[in-house]
Amino acid sequence: MMHMMFAMKAKGQWNDARGTNLLDGAAHFYDTYETADGKYVSIGALEPEFYRRLVQLTGVDAKEFSTHLDSKHWPALRDKLTAVMKQKTREEWCAIMEGTDVCFAPVLSMSEAPQHPHNQARGSFVDVGGVTQAAPAPRFSRTRPNVPQSASPAGRDTPAVLRAVGYSESQIQSCANAAH
């Protein structure tokens, strides 16, 4: 899964220092940003058309942000984009960017994620015994995975497991008495 990074390293476009590369938080157009309400959004506008749309929808200066592929400009552009993103709430940015080619998404909490329309449409979460869980993945068109069973209370299956490995009923009862 690291093929792309090793190829970039071989071409001198990736280094081992964390947070200095295209996809590890250095590029201002591939990261998360805090919004006015203390929530976050993610941006992944790598391709030129997606970046152009990001610049347009955020209202930043297109000429100033045209140097986005030169990593020496990333810190200054990040500072400016950070300031812009903090001017609106996460929901305001969602209203502006969702459904566009910006490569944008709200960063959701675990309680928010199952309620998001995209996750609901994709069946990303299931209810198992009253507990919300991530749905089994991957999901293919012809082969559907089984929904997982809910967790058993501790000890519920102990007698069956002990029988399966050869314990007698009196031994199982002795174990149960010792546990209490």
Steps between C-alpha positions, in 0.01 A plus 500: 500500500804726510581474130410862428710633788802292403465618139479860616804448727698356206417814300606729786139600575471336844721505804499326837426811707142474623266782402709625208348305212205533266275251680613522862380842604745737334291596197231752584264337250514156666421531869235574762398847614326630808183699435342792688301265725803297609414211268706382203485442127732302277636615166664277240517720192797335328399519136512839323125521436424420865752757621356768270155432647642520855655838425176621344271384781721622784540839336877512546710698255537277192829661393655463844383138525626411152839402648345200676729239346814668634545360851694805620168693480300242696550647850384848399208366294402273791493796737274692263270206434483428875380856562239473225366165622456640853265768366210256451351212695534142384138501387551821302798341321291189437229711338763661276713197410307175533404364162776691321833384361703646786566160661360618829329334794400593852697326774228327697490373856416136562145600594461719189643257245207252495256788448679658202297459177797357307560229759130422521471469121798262491385292797828569675359424845274230641311455824589177678301440815449872555867584446609700194796340325688544176347273237711209379733593218577458221153464353469354152196496274467119494641405838348660807679451832300393803417763757711433811339358813469721803752443775409245767507589867820378664476134593176422317666252264739349757296181569465425127872558441594278795267223371655531154848437639390199704410623849229302677189666643635453854833665404314792339284539813813491716654780289180706529493458878865603528433816296230617741 
